[in-house]
Amino acid sequence: MTAIASAFTSAGFVIGAYGRQLDKDKKIFIEFSQKIFNFRHRHVNVVYAWCGETRVINQSNEVIFDLYTITDAALSAAFQVAGRQFFPSIQQICTGIYEGIIKNPIVRQITNADSSPESRARMLLNGYFGGQPFMAEFHVRETDRITVQAENCSMPLSSPTRYLFARSHATQQPRNGRILTKAG
């Protein structure tokens, strides 16, 4: 399970993630995989890291979806569509990730009312939007349908802010800003 730690100080962000990756049988697949990615677009400079089930592979070892690939496309589209508006950009990221997941017909048919409402995967997004530091947390859940939500969005961040989460829990000190929720 990936653990992600983030700290924001007056000098900027520091972010780290555990590099182990497991295969579909929960056996070690890679000991040092890349978990942190950067993205830049005009007035936006961010890093993001996922934890949890970031890839779904079928019985033939074909990738049904990969959240890292989906996220890059979602970020690009969101910042083009929403322009310089922060919260509409966050909503567009949720929409882009959701659409990237369900574009596969097999995934679109998932309905399982007995599955746990806890996150299947979580993403931490840290960076600067129009020069202002921000933090946002995204969850991919599957109950009776797949949802993508942004639950802790803070902009601007005050210094210092520390944040640690893994797939099933998160702690943030201090918490500020607005909270936005978007279901897919």
HUHUMO-V100206 format. One line per field, one symbol per residue. ss: DSSP state (H for helix, E for strand, C for the rest). phi: phi as a letter, one per 30 degrees, with the letter a starting at -180 (. if undefined). burial: + if it has 24 or more other ideal C-beta (glycine too) atoms within 12 Angstrom, else -. A space follows every 50 residues. Layout:
# HUHUMO-V100206
ss=???
phi=???
burial=???
This chain:
# HUHUMO-V100206
ss=CCCEEEEEECCEEEEEECCCEECCCCCEEECCCCCEEEEEECCEEEEEEE EECCEEECCCCCEEEEHHHHHHHHHHHHHHHHCCCHHHHHHHHHHHHHHH HHCCHHHHCCCCCCCCCCEEEEEEEEEEECCEEEEEEEEEEECCCEEEEE EEEEECCCCCEEEEECCCCEEEECCCCCCCCCCC
phi=.dcbbbbcbddkcbbbbdcdbcddcicdcbdbddccbcbbahcbbbbbbc bjdcbcbddcicddabdddddedddeddddddiccddddddddedddedd ddddedddddbbddddddddabbcbblbbhicdbbbccbcbbcdadbbbc cbcbaddcccbcbbabecabbbbdcbiccbbbcd
burial=-+++++++----+-+-++--+-------------+++-+-+--+++++++ ++++++-------+++++-++++++++++--+---++-++++++++++-+ ++----+--+--------+++++++++++---++++++++++---+++++ +++++-+---+++++++--+-+----+--+-+-+
